[in-house]
Every structure is written in structure tokens, then in C-alpha cells.
Amino acid sequence: MSEPRPGSGNKVQPMAGETFEVQEGEHEGGSIGCCGYILWALSMLLIICTFPFSLCLCIKVVQEYERAVIFRLGRLLSGGAKGPGLFFIIPCMDSYTKVDLRTVSFDVPPQEVLTRDSVTVAVDAVVYYRVQNATMSITNVEDANRSTRLLAATTLRNVLGTKNLSEILSDRENISHVMQVPIYV
């Protein structure tokens, strides 16, 4: 993928092949507007008035293996995902989602696959995946875990549907490498 030109949006290539453009500033904090500043002032006043108790609501902690994606009044906070460690949120204005960056493994439920030589085979698999970019996993996918599970099951059926039964039984390593390509792209 080539470098984006100055002034143009960044191009993002999803797995399905379509290209969409993210405009500069679309994911930045930007201006929160007049009502946002009023809400910010009221929130700060409330935090100051209830200072010792408000710390419980304002200071959050994420572990070494987690990142927090913060939205202020529905807009992605500039600076990307926060963590690991302490970070400060403003109650009533900020919402955050923790994203686990550890490797996740799950079993693909048994799939009934019709091979190229018209034999029905029940196959299952194990998938390992890890979130590389917490911000992209929250902003671009509704449920990254569920989407990965569905993609793994679909890829398993599609790849094995192009193979003969003898190829499935003898070329497990090759099939594994073929299946990794669509999932990691």
C-alpha cells in the first residue's frame, strides 16, 4: 500500500476487498461544540466539589495486556488507545472500552463440508488470534471476537470445499498454511 498524499484521506483495505477512505480529523478529538463545553464545565465543577470521592470515578486502570479506547461525547479521543497504567476520564462525557491484546484461542465448531469429490466430511479446527490495533478493532468492527469466529468457520468450509478427501487427509500442513492467508490479511 502506498503512502497517503498530504491533504488526502488515509485509505484502509478491509478483508473483503473494498476500499474506503478515512478523512483526516474524522477520528481525531476535534471540537466538542458549545453544549460539549458546557457539559465539560459542569463535569469539572462536579469533580472539584466532590474531589476525594470523584477520584473513584475519574481514574481508571488498564493492565499491561489491555488498552482502553476512549470516546468523548461519541468522538474518538485523539492520541489513540490508552494504557497500560492509569488514565483519567471525565464522568458524563467519556466512555471507554477495554480491549484485551493477549492471544485468544477457540475451537471452531464441527463443520459439515462437501469436498470436491462429493464426500461429506465433518471437520473442526482451533484458531489463535490477537488484536494488533485496539482502536481499529473497536471503531471498525462491531464485535471483533464474533467476527473472527465466523470468518474462521467460513474460511474452513471454503478451503476444504476445494480439496479432495485424499488431499484433506494427507496435506493437513498445506491446508493450514492456505487457511492462514485470508485470516491474517
CNS distance restraints for C-alpha pairs under 8 A (distance, minus, plus):
assign (resid   4 and name CA) (resid   8 and name CA) 6.68 0.50 0.50
assign (resid   4 and name CA) (resid   9 and name CA) 7.07 0.50 0.50
assign (resid   4 and name CA) (resid  10 and name CA) 5.79 0.50 0.50
assign (resid   4 and name CA) (resid  11 and name CA) 7.29 0.50 0.50
assign (resid   5 and name CA) (resid   9 and name CA) 7.90 0.50 0.50
assign (resid   7 and name CA) (resid  24 and name CA) 7.66 0.50 0.50
assign (resid   8 and name CA) (resid  23 and name CA) 7.21 0.50 0.50
assign (resid   8 and name CA) (resid  24 and name CA) 7.36 0.50 0.50
assign (resid   9 and name CA) (resid  21 and name CA) 5.82 0.50 0.50
assign (resid   9 and name CA) (resid  22 and name CA) 5.33 0.50 0.50
assign (resid   9 and name CA) (resid  23 and name CA) 4.31 0.50 0.50
assign (resid   9 and name CA) (resid  24 and name CA) 5.50 0.50 0.50
assign (resid  10 and name CA) (resid  21 and name CA) 5.79 0.50 0.50
assign (resid  10 and name CA) (resid  22 and name CA) 5.29 0.50 0.50
assign (resid  10 and name CA) (resid  23 and name CA) 6.51 0.50 0.50
assign (resid  10 and name CA) (resid  24 and name CA) 7.30 0.50 0.50
assign (resid  11 and name CA) (resid  19 and name CA) 6.82 0.50 0.50
assign (resid  11 and name CA) (resid  20 and name CA) 6.10 0.50 0.50
assign (resid  11 and name CA) (resid  21 and name CA) 4.67 0.50 0.50
assign (resid  11 and name CA) (resid  22 and name CA) 6.30 0.50 0.50
assign (resid  12 and name CA) (resid  19 and name CA) 5.98 0.50 0.50
assign (resid  12 and name CA) (resid  20 and name CA) 5.82 0.50 0.50
assign (resid  12 and name CA) (resid  21 and name CA) 6.17 0.50 0.50
assign (resid  12 and name CA) (resid  22 and name CA) 7.23 0.50 0.50
assign (resid  13 and name CA) (resid  17 and name CA) 6.59 0.50 0.50
assign (resid  13 and name CA) (resid  18 and name CA) 6.50 0.50 0.50
assign (resid  13 and name CA) (resid  19 and name CA) 5.00 0.50 0.50
assign (resid  13 and name CA) (resid  20 and name CA) 7.00 0.50 0.50
assign (resid  14 and name CA) (resid  18 and name CA) 6.21 0.50 0.50
assign (resid  14 and name CA) (resid  19 and name CA) 6.59 0.50 0.50
assign (resid  15 and name CA) (resid 182 and name CA) 7.60 0.50 0.50
assign (resid  15 and name CA) (resid 185 and name CA) 6.44 0.50 0.50
assign (resid  22 and name CA) (resid  26 and name CA) 6.73 0.50 0.50
assign (resid  24 and name CA) (resid  28 and name CA) 7.90 0.50 0.50
assign (resid  25 and name CA) (resid  29 and name CA) 7.66 0.50 0.50
assign (resid  25 and name CA) (resid  30 and name CA) 7.00 0.50 0.50
assign (resid  27 and name CA) (resid  75 and name CA) 7.09 0.50 0.50
assign (resid  27 and name CA) (resid  76 and name CA) 5.56 0.50 0.50
assign (resid  27 and name CA) (resid  77 and name CA) 7.65 0.50 0.50
assign (resid  27 and name CA) (resid  78 and name CA) 7.28 0.50 0.50
assign (resid  28 and name CA) (resid  75 and name CA) 7.48 0.50 0.50
assign (resid  28 and name CA) (resid  76 and name CA) 6.10 0.50 0.50
assign (resid  28 and name CA) (resid  77 and name CA) 6.20 0.50 0.50
assign (resid  28 and name CA) (resid  78 and name CA) 4.81 0.50 0.50
assign (resid  29 and name CA) (resid  72 and name CA) 7.63 0.50 0.50
assign (resid  29 and name CA) (resid  75 and name CA) 6.13 0.50 0.50
assign (resid  29 and name CA) (resid  76 and name CA) 5.78 0.50 0.50
assign (resid  29 and name CA) (resid  77 and name CA) 4.65 0.50 0.50
assign (resid  29 and name CA) (resid  78 and name CA) 4.83 0.50 0.50
assign (resid  32 and name CA) (resid  36 and name CA) 5.01 0.50 0.50
assign (resid  32 and name CA) (resid  37 and name CA) 6.74 0.50 0.50
assign (resid  32 and name CA) (resid  73 and name CA) 7.36 0.50 0.50
assign (resid  33 and name CA) (resid  37 and name CA) 6.39 0.50 0.50
assign (resid  34 and name CA) (resid  38 and name CA) 6.40 0.50 0.50
assign (resid  35 and name CA) (resid  39 and name CA) 6.14 0.50 0.50
assign (resid  36 and name CA) (resid  40 and name CA) 6.01 0.50 0.50
assign (resid  36 and name CA) (resid  73 and name CA) 7.39 0.50 0.50
assign (resid  37 and name CA) (resid  41 and name CA) 6.11 0.50 0.50
assign (resid  38 and name CA) (resid  42 and name CA) 6.24 0.50 0.50
assign (resid  39 and name CA) (resid  43 and name CA) 6.03 0.50 0.50
assign (resid  39 and name CA) (resid  93 and name CA) 7.43 0.50 0.50
assign (resid  40 and name CA) (resid  44 and name CA) 6.12 0.50 0.50
assign (resid  40 and name CA) (resid  90 and name CA) 7.95 0.50 0.50
assign (resid  40 and name CA) (resid  93 and name CA) 7.18 0.50 0.50
assign (resid  41 and name CA) (resid  45 and name CA) 6.14 0.50 0.50
assign (resid  42 and name CA) (resid  46 and name CA) 6.15 0.50 0.50
assign (resid  43 and name CA) (resid  47 and name CA) 6.10 0.50 0.50
assign (resid  43 and name CA) (resid  90 and name CA) 6.92 0.50 0.50
assign (resid  43 and name CA) (resid  91 and name CA) 6.82 0.50 0.50
assign (resid  43 and name CA) (resid  92 and name CA) 7.08 0.50 0.50
assign (resid  43 and name CA) (resid  93 and name CA) 7.89 0.50 0.50
assign (resid  44 and name CA) (resid  48 and name CA) 6.11 0.50 0.50
assign (resid  44 and name CA) (resid  90 and name CA) 7.76 0.50 0.50
assign (resid  45 and name CA) (resid  49 and name CA) 6.10 0.50 0.50
assign (resid  46 and name CA) (resid  50 and name CA) 6.16 0.50 0.50
assign (resid  47 and name CA) (resid  51 and name CA) 5.50 0.50 0.50
assign (resid  47 and name CA) (resid  54 and name CA) 5.56 0.50 0.50
assign (resid  47 and name CA) (resid  55 and name CA) 8.00 0.50 0.50
assign (resid  48 and name CA) (resid  54 and name CA) 7.97 0.50 0.50
assign (resid  50 and name CA) (resid  54 and name CA) 5.58 0.50 0.50
assign (resid  51 and name CA) (resid  55 and name CA) 6.60 0.50 0.50
assign (resid  53 and name CA) (resid  57 and name CA) 7.73 0.50 0.50
assign (resid  54 and name CA) (resid  58 and name CA) 6.17 0.50 0.50
assign (resid  55 and name CA) (resid  59 and name CA) 5.71 0.50 0.50
assign (resid  57 and name CA) (resid  89 and name CA) 7.88 0.50 0.50
assign (resid  57 and name CA) (resid  91 and name CA) 6.74 0.50 0.50
assign (resid  58 and name CA) (resid  88 and name CA) 5.45 0.50 0.50
assign (resid  58 and name CA) (resid  89 and name CA) 4.96 0.50 0.50
assign (resid  58 and name CA) (resid  90 and name CA) 5.88 0.50 0.50
assign (resid  58 and name CA) (resid  91 and name CA) 6.48 0.50 0.50
assign (resid  59 and name CA) (resid  86 and name CA) 6.61 0.50 0.50
assign (resid  59 and name CA) (resid  87 and name CA) 5.81 0.50 0.50
assign (resid  59 and name CA) (resid  88 and name CA) 4.75 0.50 0.50
assign (resid  59 and name CA) (resid  89 and name CA) 6.42 0.50 0.50
assign (resid  60 and name CA) (resid  86 and name CA) 5.66 0.50 0.50
assign (resid  60 and name CA) (resid  87 and name CA) 5.48 0.50 0.50
assign (resid  60 and name CA) (resid  88 and name CA) 6.28 0.50 0.50
assign (resid  60 and name CA) (resid  89 and name CA) 7.37 0.50 0.50
assign (resid  61 and name CA) (resid  83 and name CA) 7.86 0.50 0.50
assign (resid  61 and name CA) (resid  84 and name CA) 7.49 0.50 0.50
assign (resid  61 and name CA) (resid  85 and name CA) 5.39 0.50 0.50
assign (resid  61 and name CA) (resid  86 and name CA) 4.58 0.50 0.50
assign (resid  61 and name CA) (resid  87 and name CA) 6.45 0.50 0.50
assign (resid  62 and name CA) (resid  66 and name CA) 5.78 0.50 0.50
assign (resid  62 and name CA) (resid  67 and name CA) 6.37 0.50 0.50
assign (resid  62 and name CA) (resid  68 and name CA) 6.91 0.50 0.50
assign (resid  62 and name CA) (resid  83 and name CA) 5.88 0.50 0.50
assign (resid  62 and name CA) (resid  84 and name CA) 5.25 0.50 0.50
assign (resid  62 and name CA) (resid  85 and name CA) 5.35 0.50 0.50
assign (resid  62 and name CA) (resid  86 and name CA) 6.69 0.50 0.50
assign (resid  62 and name CA) (resid  98 and name CA) 7.54 0.50 0.50
assign (resid  63 and name CA) (resid  67 and name CA) 7.66 0.50 0.50
assign (resid  63 and name CA) (resid  83 and name CA) 7.41 0.50 0.50
assign (resid  63 and name CA) (resid  84 and name CA) 5.40 0.50 0.50
assign (resid  63 and name CA) (resid  85 and name CA) 6.33 0.50 0.50
assign (resid  64 and name CA) (resid  83 and name CA) 7.36 0.50 0.50
assign (resid  64 and name CA) (resid  84 and name CA) 4.88 0.50 0.50
assign (resid  64 and name CA) (resid  85 and name CA) 7.22 0.50 0.50
assign (resid  65 and name CA) (resid  84 and name CA) 7.29 0.50 0.50
assign (resid  65 and name CA) (resid 100 and name CA) 6.14 0.50 0.50
assign (resid  65 and name CA) (resid 101 and name CA) 5.44 0.50 0.50
assign (resid  65 and name CA) (resid 102 and name CA) 6.11 0.50 0.50
assign (resid  66 and name CA) (resid  83 and name CA) 6.91 0.50 0.50
assign (resid  66 and name CA) (resid  84 and name CA) 6.47 0.50 0.50
assign (resid  66 and name CA) (resid  98 and name CA) 6.40 0.50 0.50
assign (resid  66 and name CA) (resid  99 and name CA) 5.48 0.50 0.50
assign (resid  66 and name CA) (resid 100 and name CA) 4.64 0.50 0.50
assign (resid  66 and name CA) (resid 101 and name CA) 5.63 0.50 0.50
assign (resid  66 and name CA) (resid 102 and name CA) 7.92 0.50 0.50
assign (resid  67 and name CA) (resid  81 and name CA) 5.78 0.50 0.50
assign (resid  67 and name CA) (resid  82 and name CA) 5.58 0.50 0.50
assign (resid  67 and name CA) (resid  83 and name CA) 5.04 0.50 0.50
assign (resid  67 and name CA) (resid  84 and name CA) 6.28 0.50 0.50
assign (resid  67 and name CA) (resid  98 and name CA) 5.64 0.50 0.50
assign (resid  67 and name CA) (resid  99 and name CA) 5.30 0.50 0.50
assign (resid  67 and name CA) (resid 100 and name CA) 6.77 0.50 0.50
assign (resid  67 and name CA) (resid 101 and name CA) 7.42 0.50 0.50
assign (resid  67 and name CA) (resid 134 and name CA) 6.61 0.50 0.50
assign (resid  68 and name CA) (resid  81 and name CA) 5.30 0.50 0.50
assign (resid  68 and name CA) (resid  82 and name CA) 5.04 0.50 0.50
assign (resid  68 and name CA) (resid  83 and name CA) 6.33 0.50 0.50
assign (resid  68 and name CA) (resid  96 and name CA) 6.15 0.50 0.50
assign (resid  68 and name CA) (resid  97 and name CA) 5.48 0.50 0.50
assign (resid  68 and name CA) (resid  98 and name CA) 4.47 0.50 0.50
assign (resid  68 and name CA) (resid  99 and name CA) 6.22 0.50 0.50
assign (resid  68 and name CA) (resid 134 and name CA) 7.77 0.50 0.50
assign (resid  69 and name CA) (resid  76 and name CA) 7.72 0.50 0.50
assign (resid  69 and name CA) (resid  77 and name CA) 7.92 0.50 0.50
assign (resid  69 and name CA) (resid  80 and name CA) 6.95 0.50 0.50
assign (resid  69 and name CA) (resid  81 and name CA) 4.64 0.50 0.50
assign (resid  69 and name CA) (resid  82 and name CA) 6.45 0.50 0.50
assign (resid  69 and name CA) (resid  96 and name CA) 5.44 0.50 0.50
assign (resid  69 and name CA) (resid  97 and name CA) 5.36 0.50 0.50
assign (resid  69 and name CA) (resid  98 and name CA) 6.51 0.50 0.50
assign (resid  69 and name CA) (resid  99 and name CA) 7.60 0.50 0.50
assign (resid  69 and name CA) (resid 134 and name CA) 7.01 0.50 0.50
assign (resid  69 and name CA) (resid 135 and name CA) 5.97 0.50 0.50
assign (resid  69 and name CA) (resid 138 and name CA) 7.50 0.50 0.50
assign (resid  70 and name CA) (resid  76 and name CA) 6.22 0.50 0.50
assign (resid  70 and name CA) (resid  77 and name CA) 5.72 0.50 0.50
assign (resid  70 and name CA) (resid  81 and name CA) 6.96 0.50 0.50
assign (resid  70 and name CA) (resid  82 and name CA) 7.70 0.50 0.50
assign (resid  70 and name CA) (resid  94 and name CA) 6.63 0.50 0.50
assign (resid  70 and name CA) (resid  95 and name CA) 5.84 0.50 0.50
assign (resid  70 and name CA) (resid  96 and name CA) 4.31 0.50 0.50
assign (resid  70 and name CA) (resid  97 and name CA) 6.69 0.50 0.50
assign (resid  71 and name CA) (resid  75 and name CA) 5.12 0.50 0.50
assign (resid  71 and name CA) (resid  76 and name CA) 4.50 0.50 0.50
assign (resid  71 and name CA) (resid  77 and name CA) 5.41 0.50 0.50
assign (resid  71 and name CA) (resid  94 and name CA) 5.53 0.50 0.50
assign (resid  71 and name CA) (resid  95 and name CA) 5.30 0.50 0.50
assign (resid  71 and name CA) (resid  96 and name CA) 6.06 0.50 0.50
assign (resid  72 and name CA) (resid  76 and name CA) 6.40 0.50 0.50
assign (resid  72 and name CA) (resid  77 and name CA) 6.04 0.50 0.50
assign (resid  72 and name CA) (resid  93 and name CA) 5.52 0.50 0.50
assign (resid  72 and name CA) (resid  94 and name CA) 4.42 0.50 0.50
assign (resid  72 and name CA) (resid  95 and name CA) 6.57 0.50 0.50
assign (resid  73 and name CA) (resid  93 and name CA) 5.40 0.50 0.50
assign (resid  73 and name CA) (resid  94 and name CA) 6.28 0.50 0.50
assign (resid  73 and name CA) (resid  95 and name CA) 7.95 0.50 0.50
assign (resid  74 and name CA) (resid  94 and name CA) 7.99 0.50 0.50
assign (resid  80 and name CA) (resid 135 and name CA) 6.45 0.50 0.50
assign (resid  81 and name CA) (resid 134 and name CA) 6.55 0.50 0.50
assign (resid  81 and name CA) (resid 135 and name CA) 5.96 0.50 0.50
assign (resid  82 and name CA) (resid  87 and name CA) 7.06 0.50 0.50
assign (resid  83 and name CA) (resid  87 and name CA) 7.34 0.50 0.50
assign (resid  89 and name CA) (resid  94 and name CA) 5.91 0.50 0.50
assign (resid  89 and name CA) (resid  95 and name CA) 7.88 0.50 0.50
assign (resid  90 and name CA) (resid  94 and name CA) 5.49 0.50 0.50
assign (resid  97 and name CA) (resid 138 and name CA) 7.97 0.50 0.50
assign (resid  99 and name CA) (resid 134 and name CA) 6.02 0.50 0.50
assign (resid 100 and name CA) (resid 131 and name CA) 7.46 0.50 0.50
assign (resid 101 and name CA) (resid 130 and name CA) 6.07 0.50 0.50
assign (resid 101 and name CA) (resid 131 and name CA) 5.33 0.50 0.50
assign (resid 101 and name CA) (resid 132 and name CA) 7.06 0.50 0.50
assign (resid 101 and name CA) (resid 134 and name CA) 7.65 0.50 0.50
assign (resid 102 and name CA) (resid 130 and name CA) 6.00 0.50 0.50
assign (resid 102 and name CA) (resid 131 and name CA) 7.47 0.50 0.50
assign (resid 103 and name CA) (resid 128 and name CA) 6.46 0.50 0.50
assign (resid 103 and name CA) (resid 129 and name CA) 5.52 0.50 0.50
assign (resid 103 and name CA) (resid 130 and name CA) 4.55 0.50 0.50
assign (resid 103 and name CA) (resid 131 and name CA) 7.71 0.50 0.50
assign (resid 104 and name CA) (resid 128 and name CA) 5.56 0.50 0.50
assign (resid 104 and name CA) (resid 129 and name CA) 5.41 0.50 0.50
assign (resid 104 and name CA) (resid 130 and name CA) 6.15 0.50 0.50
assign (resid 105 and name CA) (resid 126 and name CA) 6.91 0.50 0.50
assign (resid 105 and name CA) (resid 127 and name CA) 5.48 0.50 0.50
assign (resid 105 and name CA) (resid 128 and name CA) 4.39 0.50 0.50
assign (resid 105 and name CA) (resid 129 and name CA) 6.58 0.50 0.50
assign (resid 106 and name CA) (resid 126 and name CA) 5.75 0.50 0.50
assign (resid 106 and name CA) (resid 127 and name CA) 5.53 0.50 0.50
assign (resid 106 and name CA) (resid 128 and name CA) 6.81 0.50 0.50
assign (resid 107 and name CA) (resid 124 and name CA) 7.32 0.50 0.50
assign (resid 107 and name CA) (resid 125 and name CA) 5.85 0.50 0.50
assign (resid 107 and name CA) (resid 126 and name CA) 4.52 0.50 0.50
assign (resid 107 and name CA) (resid 127 and name CA) 6.38 0.50 0.50
assign (resid 108 and name CA) (resid 124 and name CA) 5.62 0.50 0.50
assign (resid 108 and name CA) (resid 125 and name CA) 5.09 0.50 0.50
assign (resid 108 and name CA) (resid 126 and name CA) 5.86 0.50 0.50
assign (resid 108 and name CA) (resid 127 and name CA) 7.10 0.50 0.50
assign (resid 108 and name CA) (resid 149 and name CA) 7.07 0.50 0.50
assign (resid 108 and name CA) (resid 152 and name CA) 7.14 0.50 0.50
assign (resid 108 and name CA) (resid 153 and name CA) 6.16 0.50 0.50
assign (resid 109 and name CA) (resid 124 and name CA) 5.74 0.50 0.50
assign (resid 109 and name CA) (resid 125 and name CA) 7.41 0.50 0.50
assign (resid 109 and name CA) (resid 153 and name CA) 7.73 0.50 0.50
assign (resid 110 and name CA) (resid 122 and name CA) 5.91 0.50 0.50
assign (resid 110 and name CA) (resid 123 and name CA) 5.19 0.50 0.50
assign (resid 110 and name CA) (resid 124 and name CA) 4.38 0.50 0.50
assign (resid 110 and name CA) (resid 125 and name CA) 7.70 0.50 0.50
assign (resid 111 and name CA) (resid 121 and name CA) 7.93 0.50 0.50
assign (resid 111 and name CA) (resid 122 and name CA) 5.33 0.50 0.50
assign (resid 111 and name CA) (resid 123 and name CA) 5.28 0.50 0.50
assign (resid 111 and name CA) (resid 124 and name CA) 6.12 0.50 0.50
assign (resid 111 and name CA) (resid 153 and name CA) 7.41 0.50 0.50
assign (resid 111 and name CA) (resid 157 and name CA) 7.04 0.50 0.50
assign (resid 112 and name CA) (resid 120 and name CA) 6.51 0.50 0.50
assign (resid 112 and name CA) (resid 121 and name CA) 5.67 0.50 0.50
assign (resid 112 and name CA) (resid 122 and name CA) 4.54 0.50 0.50
assign (resid 112 and name CA) (resid 123 and name CA) 6.66 0.50 0.50
assign (resid 112 and name CA) (resid 157 and name CA) 7.83 0.50 0.50
assign (resid 113 and name CA) (resid 120 and name CA) 5.54 0.50 0.50
assign (resid 113 and name CA) (resid 121 and name CA) 5.21 0.50 0.50
assign (resid 113 and name CA) (resid 122 and name CA) 6.18 0.50 0.50
assign (resid 113 and name CA) (resid 123 and name CA) 7.29 0.50 0.50
assign (resid 113 and name CA) (resid 157 and name CA) 5.81 0.50 0.50
assign (resid 113 and name CA) (resid 160 and name CA) 6.89 0.50 0.50
assign (resid 113 and name CA) (resid 161 and name CA) 6.28 0.50 0.50
assign (resid 114 and name CA) (resid 118 and name CA) 5.70 0.50 0.50
assign (resid 114 and name CA) (resid 119 and name CA) 5.56 0.50 0.50
assign (resid 114 and name CA) (resid 120 and name CA) 4.52 0.50 0.50
assign (resid 114 and name CA) (resid 121 and name CA) 6.40 0.50 0.50
assign (resid 114 and name CA) (resid 160 and name CA) 7.91 0.50 0.50
assign (resid 114 and name CA) (resid 161 and name CA) 5.74 0.50 0.50
assign (resid 115 and name CA) (resid 119 and name CA) 5.33 0.50 0.50
assign (resid 115 and name CA) (resid 120 and name CA) 6.36 0.50 0.50
assign (resid 115 and name CA) (resid 121 and name CA) 7.30 0.50 0.50
assign (resid 115 and name CA) (resid 160 and name CA) 6.30 0.50 0.50
assign (resid 115 and name CA) (resid 161 and name CA) 4.54 0.50 0.50
assign (resid 115 and name CA) (resid 162 and name CA) 6.37 0.50 0.50
assign (resid 115 and name CA) (resid 163 and name CA) 5.81 0.50 0.50
assign (resid 115 and name CA) (resid 164 and name CA) 5.63 0.50 0.50
assign (resid 115 and name CA) (resid 165 and name CA) 6.43 0.50 0.50
assign (resid 116 and name CA) (resid 161 and name CA) 5.77 0.50 0.50
assign (resid 116 and name CA) (resid 162 and name CA) 5.37 0.50 0.50
assign (resid 116 and name CA) (resid 163 and name CA) 5.42 0.50 0.50
assign (resid 116 and name CA) (resid 164 and name CA) 5.15 0.50 0.50
assign (resid 116 and name CA) (resid 165 and name CA) 7.78 0.50 0.50
assign (resid 117 and name CA) (resid 163 and name CA) 7.87 0.50 0.50
assign (resid 117 and name CA) (resid 164 and name CA) 5.47 0.50 0.50
assign (resid 117 and name CA) (resid 165 and name CA) 7.03 0.50 0.50
assign (resid 119 and name CA) (resid 165 and name CA) 7.04 0.50 0.50
assign (resid 125 and name CA) (resid 156 and name CA) 7.98 0.50 0.50
assign (resid 127 and name CA) (resid 152 and name CA) 7.26 0.50 0.50
assign (resid 131 and name CA) (resid 137 and name CA) 7.18 0.50 0.50
assign (resid 133 and name CA) (resid 137 and name CA) 6.30 0.50 0.50
assign (resid 134 and name CA) (resid 138 and name CA) 6.38 0.50 0.50
assign (resid 135 and name CA) (resid 139 and name CA) 6.09 0.50 0.50
assign (resid 136 and name CA) (resid 140 and name CA) 5.48 0.50 0.50
assign (resid 136 and name CA) (resid 141 and name CA) 7.59 0.50 0.50
assign (resid 137 and name CA) (resid 141 and name CA) 5.65 0.50 0.50
assign (resid 137 and name CA) (resid 144 and name CA) 6.23 0.50 0.50
assign (resid 138 and name CA) (resid 142 and name CA) 6.84 0.50 0.50
assign (resid 138 and name CA) (resid 143 and name CA) 7.78 0.50 0.50
assign (resid 138 and name CA) (resid 144 and name CA) 7.66 0.50 0.50
assign (resid 141 and name CA) (resid 147 and name CA) 7.90 0.50 0.50
assign (resid 143 and name CA) (resid 147 and name CA) 6.13 0.50 0.50
assign (resid 144 and name CA) (resid 148 and name CA) 6.06 0.50 0.50
assign (resid 145 and name CA) (resid 149 and name CA) 6.41 0.50 0.50
assign (resid 146 and name CA) (resid 150 and name CA) 6.29 0.50 0.50
assign (resid 147 and name CA) (resid 151 and name CA) 6.05 0.50 0.50
assign (resid 148 and name CA) (resid 152 and name CA) 6.07 0.50 0.50
assign (resid 149 and name CA) (resid 153 and name CA) 6.37 0.50 0.50
assign (resid 150 and name CA) (resid 154 and name CA) 6.12 0.50 0.50
assign (resid 151 and name CA) (resid 155 and name CA) 5.95 0.50 0.50
assign (resid 151 and name CA) (resid 183 and name CA) 7.38 0.50 0.50
assign (resid 152 and name CA) (resid 156 and name CA) 6.08 0.50 0.50
assign (resid 152 and name CA) (resid 183 and name CA) 7.25 0.50 0.50
assign (resid 153 and name CA) (resid 157 and name CA) 6.38 0.50 0.50
assign (resid 154 and name CA) (resid 158 and name CA) 6.13 0.50 0.50
assign (resid 155 and name CA) (resid 159 and name CA) 5.96 0.50 0.50
assign (resid 155 and name CA) (resid 179 and name CA) 6.61 0.50 0.50
assign (resid 155 and name CA) (resid 182 and name CA) 7.56 0.50 0.50
assign (resid 156 and name CA) (resid 160 and name CA) 6.10 0.50 0.50
assign (resid 156 and name CA) (resid 179 and name CA) 7.00 0.50 0.50
assign (resid 157 and name CA) (resid 161 and name CA) 5.88 0.50 0.50
assign (resid 158 and name CA) (resid 162 and name CA) 6.89 0.50 0.50
assign (resid 159 and name CA) (resid 163 and name CA) 7.16 0.50 0.50
assign (resid 159 and name CA) (resid 175 and name CA) 7.56 0.50 0.50
assign (resid 159 and name CA) (resid 178 and name CA) 7.63 0.50 0.50
assign (resid 159 and name CA) (resid 179 and name CA) 6.83 0.50 0.50
assign (resid 160 and name CA) (resid 168 and name CA) 7.13 0.50 0.50
assign (resid 160 and name CA) (resid 175 and name CA) 7.93 0.50 0.50
assign (resid 163 and name CA) (resid 167 and name CA) 5.96 0.50 0.50
assign (resid 163 and name CA) (resid 168 and name CA) 6.36 0.50 0.50
assign (resid 164 and name CA) (resid 168 and name CA) 6.32 0.50 0.50
assign (resid 165 and name CA) (resid 169 and name CA) 6.30 0.50 0.50
assign (resid 166 and name CA) (resid 170 and name CA) 6.11 0.50 0.50
assign (resid 167 and name CA) (resid 171 and name CA) 5.43 0.50 0.50
assign (resid 167 and name CA) (resid 172 and name CA) 7.95 0.50 0.50
assign (resid 168 and name CA) (resid 172 and name CA) 6.17 0.50 0.50
assign (resid 168 and name CA) (resid 175 and name CA) 7.55 0.50 0.50
assign (resid 171 and name CA) (resid 175 and name CA) 6.19 0.50 0.50
assign (resid 172 and name CA) (resid 176 and name CA) 6.13 0.50 0.50
assign (resid 173 and name CA) (resid 177 and name CA) 6.46 0.50 0.50
assign (resid 174 and name CA) (resid 178 and name CA) 6.28 0.50 0.50
assign (resid 175 and name CA) (resid 179 and name CA) 6.15 0.50 0.50
assign (resid 176 and name CA) (resid 180 and name CA) 6.39 0.50 0.50
assign (resid 177 and name CA) (resid 181 and name CA) 6.89 0.50 0.50
assign (resid 178 and name CA) (resid 182 and name CA) 7.92 0.50 0.50
assign (resid 179 and name CA) (resid 183 and name CA) 7.01 0.50 0.50
assign (resid 180 and name CA) (resid 184 and name CA) 6.13 0.50 0.50
assign (resid 181 and name CA) (resid 185 and name CA) 6.22 0.50 0.50
